[in-house]
Amino acid sequence: MSLVRDGLDPRRVQHALVCMLFDPAWAAHVRGQGLVPELSERERALLRALDPRALATDPHRRARALHVLVEELPVTAAVLGVAACEAFFSAPEFRAGVFGRAAMTASFAAWLGDRAHGVGRLESAMAAVRRAKPPADRGRLGCPPGLRGVVVPANTLAFYLRVREELGPDPVRSLAQREASSRSSPPRRGTQFLLVERRPDGSLDLGSGSEPLVRLLCFAERPRARTELELEAVRLGAEPADASALIDELLADGLLGPS
């Protein structure tokens, strides 16, 4: 039984069609008999009626989308290999992003997880900071839109900068010319605490931060009540009597803000 009501929502049909265009295997699944929880039976019947040839009119659609992802996360692609990154378009995270109207880079980051170790987390944070929108200010506090804290293995930043320089101004072409056996191997041991900050001109600043600050910013990626942030600050080493003043200081410095 479908997990959505037996109605017909044009937006769900549209989202499903996008997924079918990018993933022939899922398109075949929609046309088959297995469970498709994203769709009602009416919506599925409408999609089943499509001529499969209509989904194959643009053989380069997936390659173009992959090109965009590789341009934004080039070192991640260097670590995984471009062919491995293409598996994203057949993953549940891709479909969840389409149905949830999320940015493709955010869906890719959800799929990526720790596949590329610290480099994947770093470039995912960079992509999130580039696209961050002004806060809604619903009475909670969190990271300002142009700032993220990232916990990665030691020496990840140096590795990222070295490989990014090696890839040059056209990383997609550089990666296309690489042999599969020449993939880069990122650091996996130790711990490094980084800050990713968007400058007023839209460029990014990458640097180190203290462990308590970075961990507090990671905690604050999801909007929190002020009391939650004060308790987390204490857990990270602040004196209970100083926690409120510490949050005030971070607010004044722009390291926390309404969210």
Secondary structure as UniProt FT lines:
FT   HELIX           10..22
FT   HELIX           24..31
FT   TURN            37..38
FT   HELIX           41..48
FT   HELIX           52..56
FT   TURN            59..60
FT   HELIX           61..72
FT   HELIX           74..80
FT   HELIX           82..85
FT   HELIX           86..90
FT   HELIX           92..100
FT   HELIX           104..112
FT   TURN            113..116
FT   HELIX           117..131
FT   STRAND          141..142
FT   TURN            145..146
FT   STRAND          147..152
FT   TURN            154..155
FT   HELIX           156..167
FT   HELIX           171..176
FT   HELIX           180..182
FT   STRAND          192..198
FT   TURN            200..201
FT   STRAND          204..208
FT   HELIX           211..219
FT   TURN            220..221
FT   HELIX           226..235
FT   TURN            236..237
FT   HELIX           240..242
FT   HELIX           243..252
FT   TURN            253..254
FT   STRAND          257..258
//
